Amino acid sequence: MKRYARSPAPNSKLNYSSCAAFLPSDMQPALKTRVADCASATIVLNRGERLARCGDPFRTLYLIVQGAFKQVHADGDAVGEQIVSFHGPRDWIGLDGFATRTHATDLVALQSAMVCEFPIQAIEALAESDASLLDRLLAYVSERLAQAERLQHMLGAMVATQKIAFFFMHLADMLPATDPASSSYELPMTRAEIGNFLGLSMETVSRLISRLQAAGAISIERRRVQLLRPDVLRAWQAERPAVAAGVRFAAAR
C-alpha cells in the first residue's frame, strides 16, 4: 500500500483532485469543492492489501475512485472470515467507525485500487460549518444501513439460484463497465469470495455459474463478465429458472 500526500500517484491519472469527480453529482459545486479539498492523500493498493483493520482507530473516511473492496468480519483466522459487503467506485468506506471510534471490520482490496483519504476531523469540522454536508452524511449512512438490512433479509430468504442471479445483477450496478456497449465488466472477486458473501460453497457457486452460462445468461472469460440475458437473471431471481432457460434446474441450497 502506497500513500501519496496530496500529490498524483505515479503512472496514474487519478489523484486527490480527482475526488470531486467521484462525489455525488447532485452535490452543490461549492460544497463539492470544499469536501474534495479535505482530501489529505491518495492511497494505492494491490489485491489483498488492507486499507483498515478491525480495531484500528477511526481517523479517516475513504472514497473509492478505482477498483473494488470487500468489507470483512475477521477473527484472526482466515477460516472465520465473513464478507459482509462489496464496494466499488464512488462508495464511501470506513463508515463503521462512527459509533465506537474504531473500525469494526477489515477493508481489503479485491484488485488494484485507489482511494481518496479524508481525515474525519476535517469532515466533521466542515459539517459543523455547513449543515448541508451533515445532512448528506446522515442521509448516506442511513441509506447504507437500510441497504444492508434489505440485503441481509433478501439473502436469508433466497435459495441458491436466486442468490447467484441477484449477485450478478447487483454487481453490474456497482462496478463500472469495461465495455458499456456489451454490458461487460471485470469480476474482482474469486468464486470462493462470492460463496463466502452469499453463504454458498465454492462448488455450488461454480455449478450455478456454469448453469447460467449454459442458459446463455452470462459469459465469463477469465475475469471478464458479460451480461447476455438480463431476463434470464431476473427469472432466476424470481425462482423461475425453467421458464428462463427452457431446462429445469434444481435449486441448490
N, C-alpha and C positions, 0 to 999 in steps of 0.2 A: 504494500500500500504506500502510495506516494502523495504527499500533501504539498500543494503549491499555494503559498500565501498571496492571494490577490494578484496572481500572475498566470499567464497562459501555461497550460501543461504542454510540454514539448510534443511536437508532431500531432497536435490536436487543434481543431478549430474551435473547440469549446473551452471556455474559461469562466471566471466568476462573472464577467459582464454578460455572458450568455444566460445567466439565471433569469433575467427579466423575461426572456422569451418563453420560459417554461412555467411562469406564474400564470394564474387564471386569466384568460383573455378578456373577461368582463371586469377585471380589476381596473380602477381608475389609473390612468398613466402616471400621474404624480405619485400615487401610493405605490404602484409597481416599482417605480424608480427608487423610492425610499427603501422598500423592502430589499430590492436587489443590492442596494448599497450597503446593506447589513452583512452581506456575504463576506466572510473572513478568508475563505480559501476555496480552492477546488481540490478534490481528492480523487485519485485514480486508483482503481483496484483491479486485481486479476481474479479469475474464478476461484472461489473458496476462501478468499480473504475476508476477514470480519471487520466491518465498519464500527460495530459496537458489540459489547458482550453484556450478558445479563449480570447485573450488579455494578456495572460501570456508573460513575456519577453522571447525572443528567445535566450536561452543559451545552448540548448542541442539537439542533434540528438539521435534517438533511433533505435536500431536494434532488431527486434523481433527474439527471439530464441525459444519461446514456446508460444502456444496459438494464439489468434486472437483478432483484434481490429476493431472498427468502427470509422470512421472519420466523425464528426458531425458538421453541422452548427446549432447553437442553439441561441435562443434569450431570454433565461431565462425562457421560458415557454415550458414544455415538449411537448405540442401540436404543437409548432412551430419547433421542431427539424426536421432536414432533414439530412439523412445519405447520404453522398456523395461517400463513398468508404468503402470497407472492406480490411483488410490486414492480412497476415499470416506470418509464419516463413520465414526469410531471407529478409523481406521487411524493408526498412528504413522508419521511420515515423517521423513527425515533420518538414519535408522539407518546409512546407508552411510559415515558419518564416523568410526565407532568405530575402524576399523583404522588409518587414516593421520592421523586428527585433522583431516582436510579433507574437504569434501563431494566425492563422486566424480561426482555428477550434478546437473543443474538440477531444481528443483522449481517447476512452473509451474501456476498456477491455470487450470482449464478453464472456470470460471464464477465468479460472485461467491461468495466463500468466506470462512470464518473458521476460525482455528486457535487453540489454546492453546499458548503458548510455555513450554517448560520448560528452564531452564539446565541443561546437562549436569552441571555441578559439584554442583548441588543434588540431582539424581537419583542421582549416584554417592555422595554423602555419605549419602543416605537408604539406598541399597543396602548400604553398609558397616555401617550400624547395624541393618538389618533384612534378614536373609538371604532371607526370603520374596520380597522385591521383586527381589533379584538373580536368584533362581530364575525369577521371572516374566519378567524381561527376557531372560535367556538362552533360555528356552523360546520366547518370542515371536520373537527373532532367528532361532533355529534353525528355527522353523516357517516363517518368511518365506523363508529360504534354500531350504528343501525345496520350498515352493510355487513359487519362481522356477525351480528346476531342473525340476520337473514341467511347468511351463508351457512352458519352452524346449523340452523333449523333445516335448511334445504338438504345439506349433505347428510344429516342424520336421518332424514325421511326417504332419501333416494336409494334405489337399488343400483348395482354397479353400472349397468348400461346408461342409466340416467346421469350418473356421476361423470362418466367419461365424456359424454356429449356436452354436458354443462361446462366441463373443464375447457374443452377446445373452443366453445363459443365465447366463454368468458375471457380466455387468453387472447383471442383475436381482438377483443375490445381493449385489452390492457396494453398490448405490445404494438409498437409501430410497424407498419407493413414494410417489408423489404422490397416488395413489388406490388403497389396498390392495384395495378391493372389485373393481377392474377390472384389477389387476396391471399398472398403468401407472407409468412413471417418466420423468423428464426426461433426455434424452440430452445429456450435457455436452460431448461431443467432436464434431468435424466428421468427415465421411467420409474426408477426407484423413488425419486423425489416426488413424482406425480402420485405414486401409490401411497407414499407417506402422507401427503396432503389429503388425499381422498379417502384414506382408510382402506385401501385395497393392497393386495400383494402385488409385487412387481410382475409376477407371472400373469395375474388377472389383467393388469394394465396392458401388458404386451398382447395378450389374447384379444382383448377388446379393440385395441388399436388395429390389429390385423383384420378384425371383422369390419371395422369402419372403412379400412382401405378396400377390402373386398366388396363392400357395399357401394363403393365409389364416392363416399362422403369426404374423405381426405386423402391427400397424398403426402408421404413423408420420404424425403430423400436426404439422407444424413440428418441434419437438424433443420432442414427447410420444410416447413409445413404449408401446404396449400389447401384451402377450404374449397372443395369442388361442389358439394351439395349441402348447403346450409339446411335445406328442407329435411334431409335425412337426419342431421344432427337434432333438429327440432323435434322430429318424430321419435328419435331415441330418448330425448329428454322427457317427452310425454309418455314414454314407455310403450311405443308402438313400432319397434324395430322391424317387425314382419311386414307392416304396411310400407315402410320406407324402402326396405331393401328387396322385397319380394321373396325373402327367405326367412324362416323362423329361427331366430337366435334366442336361446335361453338366456335369461338374465342371471349372470353370475353374481353371487353375493359374497 
